[in-house]
Amino acid sequence: MKKQLLGAGFLLLSLMSPLKASATNPDQLYIFGDSLSDTGNTFNVTGGLTDPTKATPPDPPFFQGRFSNGQVWVDYVGDQLGLSPTLFSTLQTRTIPTQGINYAFGGASSGKGNLVVPNAPLPGVLEQVQAFAQPLLTSNQKADPKAVYAVWGGGNDFLFSNLSDSSQIVKNILDSVTLLAQVGAKNILVFNLPDLGKIPFAYARGVSSQLTVLSTSYNSSLATGIANLRTNPAFTGVNIIPVDINSLFNRVIASPEEFGFKNVTTPCVIGDLNNIASVCNNPDDYLFYDAVHPTTNAHKLIAATALCSIKFKTILGFSSVPDTFKCGGFGTLEVFKPKRKQYYNFPIPNFNGVR
């Protein structure tokens, strides 16, 4: 029964009509992160609008500025909430976005700077949050309390800067969350990291065990830090929502067939962003599109997990992902049971009282 439910067509996000925003849904979506959340910022500033084939990431084989073969979790969550955040790289002077802003840049470190496009002044995750918060602090204004704010970073620090300790990365993420809360954010998603030792990048470089240790240490320290923030009286009324990507990916890698994947160890795209050797013709079968980044089908699961976490307003830290069935097939999405040809709908989370 599980395989019937979770097999082909597991999450038909791409076939679903976006749910319209209402008084009970978030009215804006703000994203702070790296390539896992970037919907075109790095692409735009590296020439994507003039020569997409030479931008980062190149299009093709990557999809419209995303580090994947299709839409990423931000797109899918936005579709479900009826929101389309404006790219930070396209903001015009005196323009006020009405549905939020995506500040995420591919290659962003958790703190300052970019580890993939080092010659460009691109912001790290903490710098992105500072870019959002500083105008509010200067003008003595507050962030939208009805918006959702998502913070996800840290992977690049481990993959591209030879760090042997996670403490500074944890501090950068917690400082980002703290700053958002200080300027008035009330609903903050905080993503942990997948086991970096299980991505193709790690296997290819023979650093799997080291990256597993580092990402495990990071996730543990992040969970402790989040728990401390949530018990701090200064954070009363702030809903910090953990999103357990680590457990999600571990589950998919352990039982790929349940999620419709055939390959969870090697990438569809062979080569790096600047030198692509080949691209598979069946990316839907793959968990990873390149050595680091998930396919769009994997991003559907990430989006579902994020929405499920919002719905249940997880308060127990990163201890576990809610069970697939308890969370309604990762909860807030329409799930298809192929043999019964039935759709099961699960409502978008109600944000009333989450202040």
Backbone hydrogen bonds in HBPLUS format (Angstrom, degrees):
<---DONOR---> <-ACCEPTOR-->    atom                        ^
c    i                          cat <-CA-CA->   ^        H-A-AA   ^      H-
h    n   atom  resd res      DA  || num        DHA   H-A  angle D-A-AA Bond
n    s   type  num  typ     dist DA aas  dist angle  dist       angle   num
A0005-LEU N   A0001-MET O   2.95 MM   4  6.22 152.8  2.03 148.3 155.5     1
A0006-LEU N   A0002-LYS O   2.78 MM   4  5.92 161.1  1.81 156.0 161.6     2
A0007-GLY N   A0003-LYS O   2.90 MM   4  5.29 116.4  2.31 137.0 143.5     3
A0010-PHE N   A0007-GLY O   2.96 MM   3  5.38 116.7  2.38 151.8 148.9     4
A0015-LEU N   A0012-LEU O   3.04 MM   3  5.38 149.7  2.13 107.8 117.0     5
A0016-MET N   A0013-LEU O   3.13 MM   3  5.26 165.2  2.15 109.3 113.9     6
A0025-ASN N   A0022-SER O   3.04 MM   3  5.24 162.1  2.08 109.6 115.4     7
A0351-PHE N   A0024-THR O   2.94 MM 327  5.49 169.2  1.96 150.3 153.8     8
A0148-VAL N   A0028-GLN O   3.00 MM 120  6.36 160.3  2.04 149.4 151.2     9
A0029-LEU N   A0099-GLN O   3.09 MM  70  6.26 153.5  2.17 119.2 123.0    10
A0030-TYR N   A0148-VAL O   2.87 MM 118  6.24 167.6  1.89 163.4 167.7    11
A0150-ALA N   A0030-TYR O   2.83 MM 120  6.24 160.4  1.87 160.3 166.7    12
A0031-ILE N   A0101-ILE O   3.05 MM  70  6.54 156.6  2.11 149.6 155.1    13
A0103-TYR N   A0031-ILE O   2.82 MM  72  5.67 155.6  1.88 152.4 154.2    14
A0032-PHE N   A0150-ALA O   2.88 MM 118  6.02 147.6  1.99 157.2 167.8    15
A0152-TRP N   A0032-PHE O   3.05 MM 120  6.48 157.3  2.10 159.2 166.4    16
A0105-PHE N   A0033-GLY O   3.21 MM  72  6.43 146.3  2.33 139.4 130.2    17
A0037-SER N   A0034-ASP O   2.98 MM   3  5.68 159.0  2.03 120.7 127.2    18
A0038-ASP N   A0034-ASP O   3.01 MM   4  6.01 122.0  2.36 142.1 156.9    19
A0044-ASN N   A0040-GLY O   2.92 MM   4  5.95 155.5  1.98 144.5 150.4    20
A0045-VAL N   A0041-ASN O   3.12 MM   4  6.42 164.2  2.14 156.0 159.0    21
A0046-THR N   A0042-THR O   3.07 MM   4  6.10 124.5  2.39 143.0 155.7    22
A0048-GLY N   A0043-PHE O   2.79 MM   5  4.98 143.7  1.92 160.0 155.3    23
A0047-GLY N   A0044-ASN O   3.39 MM   3  5.62 152.1  2.47 112.7 111.2    24
A0050-THR N   A0047-GLY O   3.09 MM   3  5.53 147.2  2.20 111.7 120.8    25
A0051-ASP N   A0047-GLY O   2.86 MM   4  5.87 177.5  1.86 176.4 176.5    26
A0054-LYS N   A0051-ASP O   3.05 MM   3  5.79 161.0  2.09 124.2 129.4    27
A0055-ALA N   A0052-PRO O   3.42 MM   3  5.16 163.4  2.45  97.8 102.6    28
A0059-ASP N   A0052-PRO O   2.88 MM   7  5.21 165.0  1.90 123.7 128.8    29
A0062-PHE N   A0058-PRO O   2.99 MM   4  5.85 149.9  2.09 156.4 156.5    30
A0063-PHE N   A0068-SER O   3.03 MM   5  6.14 154.4  2.10 161.3 163.5    31
A0066-ARG N   A0063-PHE O   2.83 MM   3  5.36 162.5  1.86 126.6 132.5    32
A0075-ASP N   A0072-VAL O   2.88 MM   3  5.49 123.6  2.21 117.0 130.2    33
A0076-TYR N   A0072-VAL O   3.22 MM   4  6.60 158.4  2.27 150.5 156.9    34
A0077-VAL N   A0073-TRP O   2.85 MM   4  6.02 167.6  1.86 158.7 161.5    35
A0078-GLY N   A0074-VAL O   2.88 MM   4  5.91 158.7  1.92 143.2 150.3    36
A0079-ASP N   A0075-ASP O   2.82 MM   4  6.06 153.0  1.89 147.9 155.3    37
A0080-GLN N   A0076-TYR O   3.12 MM   4  6.37 157.6  2.17 144.4 149.5    38
A0081-LEU N   A0077-VAL O   2.98 MM   4  6.25 146.6  2.09 149.5 159.1    39
A0082-GLY N   A0078-GLY O   2.81 MM   4  5.72 113.2  2.26 141.5 157.8    40
A0083-LEU N   A0078-GLY O   2.77 MM   5  4.61 157.9  1.82 138.8 140.9    41
A0082-GLY N   A0079-ASP O   3.29 MM   3  5.07 150.0  2.39  93.8 102.5    42
A0086-THR N   A0100-GLY O   2.93 MM  14  6.19 159.4  1.98 138.0 131.3    43
A0102-ASN N   A0086-THR O   2.77 MM  16  5.92 159.7  1.81 144.3 148.1    44
A0090-THR N   A0087-LEU O   3.00 MM   3  5.42 159.3  2.05 112.4 119.1    45
A0088-PHE N   A0102-ASN O   3.00 MM  14  5.75 156.3  2.05 152.3 144.6    46
A0091-LEU N   A0088-PHE O   3.29 MM   3  5.41 168.2  2.30 108.0 111.4    47
A0095-THR N   A0092-GLN O   2.96 MM   3  5.30 154.7  2.02 135.6 133.9    48
A0108-ALA N   A0105-PHE O   3.09 MM   3  5.59 153.4  2.16 141.4 139.9    49
A0115-LEU N   A0107-GLY O   2.72 MM   8  5.22 160.6  1.75 158.3 151.4    50
A0109-SER N   A0113-GLY O   3.09 MM   4  5.97 167.6  2.11 154.2 150.2    51
A0125-VAL N   A0109-SER O   2.89 MM  16  6.28 164.3  1.91 153.8 156.3    52
A0126-LEU N   A0110-SER O   3.16 MM  16  6.24 143.0  2.30 118.6 128.6    53
A0127-GLU N   A0111-GLY O   3.33 MM  16  6.45 152.4  2.41 161.2 153.2    54
A0120-ALA N   A0117-VAL O   3.26 MM   3  5.90 168.3  2.28 121.8 124.5    55
A0122-LEU N   A0120-ALA O   2.75 MM   2  5.57 137.1  1.93 109.3  95.6    56
A0128-GLN N   A0124-GLY O   2.86 MM   4  6.12 145.6  1.98 149.2 159.6    57
A0128-GLN N   A0125-VAL O   3.08 MM   3  5.02 118.8  2.47  93.2 108.6    58
A0129-VAL N   A0125-VAL O   3.07 MM   4  6.44 157.9  2.12 153.4 158.2    59
A0130-GLN N   A0126-LEU O   2.93 MM   4  6.20 155.0  1.99 147.1 154.7    60
A0131-ALA N   A0127-GLU O   2.85 MM   4  6.08 148.2  1.95 144.7 153.0    61
A0132-PHE N   A0128-GLN O   3.10 MM   4  6.44 142.2  2.25 141.7 151.5    62
A0132-PHE N   A0129-VAL O   3.14 MM   3  5.08 123.6  2.47  92.7 107.0    63
A0133-ALA N   A0129-VAL O   2.82 MM   4  6.05 160.3  1.86 152.6 158.5    64
A0134-GLN N   A0130-GLN O   2.86 MM   4  5.65 166.7  1.88 150.1 152.9    65
A0136-LEU N   A0133-ALA O   2.99 MM   3  5.31 120.9  2.35 107.5 122.8    66
A0137-LEU N   A0133-ALA O   2.96 MM   4  6.26 157.5  2.01 158.0 165.4    67
A0138-THR N   A0134-GLN O   2.85 MM   4  6.02 163.6  1.88 158.5 163.1    68
A0139-SER N   A0135-PRO O   3.06 MM   4  6.10 153.6  2.14 139.7 145.9    69
A0140-ASN N   A0136-LEU O   2.90 MM   4  5.72 104.4  2.49 134.0 150.5    70
A0141-GLN N   A0136-LEU O   2.83 MM   5  4.80 160.3  1.87 143.0 147.0    71
A0140-ASN N   A0137-LEU O   3.28 MM   3  4.96 156.0  2.34  95.0 101.9    72
A0143-ALA N   A0183-VAL O   2.66 MM  40  5.72 165.0  1.68 152.5 157.2    73
A0147-ALA N   A0144-ASP O   3.33 MM   3  5.55 164.7  2.36 108.0 112.6    74
A0149-TYR N   A0187-ASN O   2.91 MM  38  6.19 160.2  1.95 161.9 167.8    75
A0189-LEU N   A0149-TYR O   2.66 MM  40  6.03 154.2  1.72 157.1 165.4    76
A0151-VAL N   A0189-LEU O   2.90 MM  38  6.10 156.9  1.96 148.8 155.3    77
A0191-PHE N   A0151-VAL O   3.14 MM  40  6.45 167.4  2.15 163.1 166.7    78
A0158-PHE N   A0155-GLY O   3.16 MM   3  5.47 123.9  2.49 103.1 115.6    79
A0159-LEU N   A0155-GLY O   3.01 MM   4  6.24 160.0  2.05 153.1 159.5    80
A0160-PHE N   A0156-ASN O   2.87 MM   4  5.59 162.2  1.90 151.0 153.4    81
A0170-VAL N   A0166-SER O   2.99 MM   4  6.23 164.9  2.02 163.4 167.7    82
A0171-LYS N   A0167-SER O   2.98 MM   4  6.20 159.2  2.02 145.9 152.1    83
A0172-ASN N   A0168-GLN O   2.92 MM   4  6.16 154.2  1.99 144.7 151.2    84
A0173-ILE N   A0169-ILE O   3.12 MM   4  6.44 160.5  2.16 152.7 156.6    85
A0174-LEU N   A0170-VAL O   2.90 MM   4  6.13 169.2  1.91 158.7 162.1    86
A0175-ASP N   A0171-LYS O   2.75 MM   4  5.83 155.1  1.81 150.0 157.4    87
A0176-SER N   A0172-ASN O   3.01 MM   4  6.18 144.6  2.13 136.9 146.4    88
A0177-VAL N   A0173-ILE O   3.00 MM   4  6.35 157.7  2.05 150.7 155.9    89
A0178-THR N   A0174-LEU O   2.85 MM   4  6.03 162.4  1.89 149.5 154.8    90
A0179-LEU N   A0175-ASP O   2.94 MM   4  6.06 160.1  1.98 145.2 150.1    91
A0180-LEU N   A0176-SER O   3.06 MM   4  6.29 159.1  2.11 147.3 152.9    92
A0181-ALA N   A0177-VAL O   3.00 MM   4  6.27 160.7  2.04 151.4 156.5    93
A0182-GLN N   A0178-THR O   2.89 MM   4  6.12 151.7  1.97 147.2 155.8    94
A0183-VAL N   A0179-LEU O   3.15 MM   4  6.42 141.0  2.31 145.4 153.7    95
A0185-ALA N   A0180-LEU O   2.97 MM   5  5.39 159.0  2.02 150.8 143.9    96
A0184-GLY N   A0181-ALA O   3.10 MM   3  5.18 160.8  2.14 104.8 110.5    97
A0239-ASN N   A0186-LYS O   2.61 MM  53  5.60 161.5  1.64 153.6 154.4    98
A0188-ILE N   A0239-ASN O   2.96 MM  51  6.24 158.1  2.01 146.9 154.0    99
A0241-ILE N   A0188-ILE O   2.69 MM  53  5.84 168.1  1.70 153.0 157.3   100
A0190-VAL N   A0241-ILE O   2.98 MM  51  6.06 157.1  2.03 141.7 142.8   101
A0243-VAL N   A0190-VAL O   2.92 MM  53  5.90 147.4  2.03 146.4 141.4   102
A0192-ASN N   A0243-VAL O   3.24 MM  51  6.53 158.1  2.29 164.6 161.9   103
A0198-LYS N   A0195-ASP O   2.95 MM   3  5.67 167.1  1.97 122.6 126.4   104
A0199-ILE N   A0196-LEU O   3.48 MM   3  5.56 167.9  2.49 107.8 107.4   105
A0202-ALA N   A0199-ILE O   3.01 MM   3  5.60 127.0  2.30 116.6 127.9   106
A0203-TYR N   A0199-ILE O   3.37 MM   4  6.77 159.7  2.41 152.3 157.9   107
A0204-ALA N   A0200-PRO O   2.92 MM   4  6.05 166.9  1.94 159.3 162.5   108
A0201-PHE N   A0291-ALA O   2.87 MM  90  4.66 142.4  2.01 143.7 131.5   109
A0205-ARG N   A0201-PHE O   3.24 MM   4  6.36 141.0  2.41 139.8 148.9   110
A0207-VAL N   A0202-ALA O   3.07 MM   5  5.10 155.0  2.13 145.9 147.8   111
A0206-GLY N   A0203-TYR O   3.32 MM   3  5.19 157.5  2.37  98.9 105.5   112
A0211-LEU N   A0207-VAL O   3.03 MM   4  6.21 165.7  2.05 157.9 161.7   113
A0212-THR N   A0208-SER O   2.95 MM   4  6.13 148.1  2.05 149.4 158.6   114
A0213-VAL N   A0209-SER O   3.11 MM   4  6.33 161.6  2.14 148.2 152.1   115
A0214-LEU N   A0210-GLN O   3.03 MM   4  6.31 162.0  2.06 149.0 154.0   116
A0215-SER N   A0211-LEU O   2.93 MM   4  5.97 168.0  1.95 146.2 149.8   117
A0216-THR N   A0212-THR O   2.95 MM   4  5.96 153.6  2.02 145.1 152.9   118
A0217-SER N   A0213-VAL O   2.97 MM   4  6.12 160.3  2.01 147.7 153.0   119
A0218-TYR N   A0214-LEU O   2.90 MM   4  6.09 159.4  1.94 147.9 154.1   120
A0219-ASN N   A0215-SER O   2.94 MM   4  6.07 168.3  1.96 146.6 149.6   121
A0220-SER N   A0216-THR O   3.04 MM   4  6.20 159.1  2.09 147.5 153.2   122
A0221-SER N   A0217-SER O   2.99 MM   4  6.18 166.3  2.01 152.2 155.8   123
A0222-LEU N   A0218-TYR O   2.79 MM   4  5.95 157.5  1.84 155.2 162.5   124
A0223-ALA N   A0219-ASN O   2.95 MM   4  6.07 160.3  1.99 144.9 149.8   125
A0224-THR N   A0220-SER O   3.08 MM   4  6.36 156.9  2.14 145.7 151.8   126
A0225-GLY N   A0221-SER O   2.89 MM   4  6.10 159.7  1.93 147.5 153.4   127
A0226-ILE N   A0222-LEU O   2.84 MM   4  6.08 159.3  1.88 155.2 160.4   128
A0227-ALA N   A0223-ALA O   2.95 MM   4  6.13 159.2  2.00 145.5 151.5   129
A0228-ASN N   A0224-THR O   2.98 MM   4  6.25 152.6  2.05 147.8 155.1   130
A0229-LEU N   A0225-GLY O   3.02 MM   4  6.32 153.9  2.09 145.7 152.6   131
A0230-ARG N   A0226-ILE O   2.97 MM   4  6.21 155.2  2.03 150.8 157.6   132
A0231-THR N   A0227-ALA O   3.24 MM   4  6.47 131.6  2.49 139.1 150.1   133
A0231-THR N   A0228-ASN O   3.30 MM   3  5.34 138.5  2.49  95.9 106.7   134
A0232-ASN N   A0229-LEU O   3.13 MM   3  5.08 154.2  2.19 100.3 108.2   135
A0235-PHE N   A0232-ASN O   2.82 MM   3  5.56 163.5  1.85 126.2 131.7   136
A0236-THR N   A0233-PRO O   3.18 MM   3  5.29 163.4  2.20 112.8 112.5   137
A0238-VAL N   A0235-PHE O   2.95 MM   3  5.35 159.1  1.99 137.7 137.5   138
A0245-ILE N   A0243-VAL O   3.08 MM   2  6.01 124.6  2.40 110.6  95.1   139
A0248-LEU N   A0244-ASP O   3.43 MM   4  6.62 158.4  2.48 138.0 144.1   140
A0249-PHE N   A0245-ILE O   2.95 MM   4  6.16 172.2  1.96 158.3 158.2   141
A0250-ASN N   A0246-ASN O   3.01 MM   4  6.19 160.3  2.05 149.9 156.1   142
A0251-ARG N   A0247-SER O   2.97 MM   4  6.07 153.8  2.04 145.2 151.9   143
A0252-VAL N   A0248-LEU O   2.97 MM   4  6.29 158.8  2.02 151.9 158.0   144
A0253-ILE N   A0249-PHE O   2.88 MM   4  5.99 169.2  1.89 154.9 157.7   145
A0254-ALA N   A0250-ASN O   3.00 MM   4  6.06 147.5  2.11 139.1 147.9   146
A0255-SER N   A0251-ARG O   3.01 MM   4  6.17 145.5  2.14 144.8 153.3   147
A0258-GLU N   A0255-SER O   3.12 MM   3  5.74 142.7  2.26 116.3 125.4   148
A0259-PHE N   A0256-PRO O   2.96 MM   3  5.44 146.3  2.07 111.0 120.9   149
A0261-PHE N   A0256-PRO O   3.02 MM   5  4.99 161.6  2.06 140.0 134.3   150
A0260-GLY N   A0257-GLU O   3.28 MM   3  4.98 166.8  2.29  98.4 102.2   151
A0262-LYS N   A0285-ASP O   2.82 MM  23  5.11 163.6  1.84 136.5 141.8   152
A0263-ASN N   A0285-ASP O   3.06 MM  22  6.16 158.4  2.11 158.3 154.2   153
A0287-LEU N   A0263-ASN O   2.97 MM  24  6.36 147.3  2.08 166.0 170.0   154
A0268-CYS N   A0288-PHE O   3.17 MM  20  6.58 146.1  2.29 137.1 145.8   155
A0280-CYS N   A0268-CYS O   3.08 MM  12  5.01 142.6  2.22 118.7 130.0   156
A0269-VAL N   A0289-TYR O   2.59 MM  20  5.79 159.6  1.63 164.7 172.4   157
A0270-ILE N   A0278-SER O   2.89 MM   8  5.22 164.3  1.92 147.0 152.4   158
A0277-ALA N   A0270-ILE O   2.75 MM   7  5.46 149.6  1.84 143.8 153.0   159
A0278-SER N   A0270-ILE O   3.37 MM   8  5.22 158.4  2.42 132.3 134.7   160
A0272-ASP N   A0275-ASN O   3.21 MM   3  5.21 139.2  2.38 119.2 118.9   161
A0275-ASN N   A0272-ASP O   3.11 MM   3  5.21 151.6  2.19 105.1 113.8   162
A0285-ASP N   A0282-ASN O   3.02 MM   3  5.90 166.7  2.03 128.3 132.2   163
A0286-TYR N   A0283-PRO O   2.97 MM   3  5.26 160.6  2.01 113.1 119.5   164
A0295-THR N   A0287-LEU O   3.00 MM   8  5.73 153.7  2.07 131.8 132.9   165
A0289-TYR N   A0293-HIS O   2.74 MM   4  5.75 146.3  1.85 148.1 159.7   166
A0298-ALA N   A0295-THR O   3.07 MM   3  5.22 121.1  2.43  98.4 112.7   167
A0299-HIS N   A0295-THR O   3.00 MM   4  6.39 149.0  2.10 145.8 155.4   168
A0300-LYS N   A0296-THR O   3.04 MM   4  6.37 134.5  2.25 140.0 151.1   169
A0301-LEU N   A0298-ALA O   3.03 MM   3  5.24 122.7  2.37  99.7 113.5   170
A0302-ILE N   A0298-ALA O   3.05 MM   4  6.47 150.8  2.14 145.4 154.2   171
A0303-ALA N   A0299-HIS O   2.86 MM   4  6.07 162.0  1.89 149.1 153.4   172
A0304-ALA N   A0300-LYS O   2.93 MM   4  6.14 156.6  1.99 142.6 149.4   173
A0305-THR N   A0301-LEU O   2.89 MM   4  6.08 155.7  1.94 146.6 153.0   174
A0306-ALA N   A0302-ILE O   2.92 MM   4  6.19 156.8  1.97 150.1 156.4   175
A0307-LEU N   A0303-ALA O   2.93 MM   4  6.19 165.0  1.96 154.2 157.7   176
A0308-CYS N   A0304-ALA O   2.85 MM   4  5.99 152.5  1.93 144.8 153.3   177
A0309-SER N   A0305-THR O   2.89 MM   4  6.05 154.6  1.95 145.2 152.0   178
A0310-ILE N   A0306-ALA O   3.00 MM   4  6.31 150.9  2.09 145.2 153.0   179
A0311-LYS N   A0307-LEU O   2.91 MM   4  6.13 164.2  1.94 147.8 152.2   180
A0312-PHE N   A0308-CYS O   3.05 MM   4  6.28 162.5  2.08 153.8 156.8   181
A0313-LYS N   A0309-SER O   2.84 MM   4  5.65 109.1  2.35 131.2 147.9   182
A0314-THR N   A0309-SER O   3.38 MM   5  5.67 151.7  2.47 143.7 151.8   183
A0313-LYS N   A0310-ILE O   3.03 MM   3  4.85 146.9  2.14  96.8 107.1   184
A0327-CYS N   A0323-ASP O   2.83 MM   4  5.93 149.4  1.92 158.6 167.3   185
A0329-GLY N   A0324-THR O   2.45 MM   5  4.68 138.3  1.62 148.6 156.7   186
A0328-GLY N   A0325-PHE O   3.04 MM   3  4.75 159.9  2.09 101.5 103.5   187
A0331-GLY N   A0327-CYS O   2.13 MM   4  4.14 102.2  1.68 123.9 148.5   188
A0332-THR N   A0330-PHE O   3.12 MM   2  6.43 134.1  2.34 111.6  98.5   189
A0335-VAL N   A0344-TYR O   3.20 MM   9  5.45 156.9  2.25 145.2 147.3   190
A0344-TYR N   A0335-VAL O   3.09 MM   9  5.45 156.9  2.14 148.6 155.9   191
A0337-LYS N   A0342-GLN O   3.23 MM   5  5.71 167.0  2.24 161.7 165.7   192
A0340-ARG N   A0337-LYS O   3.17 MM   3  5.65 127.0  2.46 112.2 125.2   193
A0341-LYS N   A0337-LYS O   2.88 MM   4  5.79 126.9  2.17 151.9 167.5   194
A0341-LYS N   A0338-PRO O   3.19 MM   3  4.98 136.9  2.39  92.4 104.7   195
A0354-VAL N   A0351-PHE O   3.13 MM   3  5.38 162.5  2.17 131.2 128.4   196
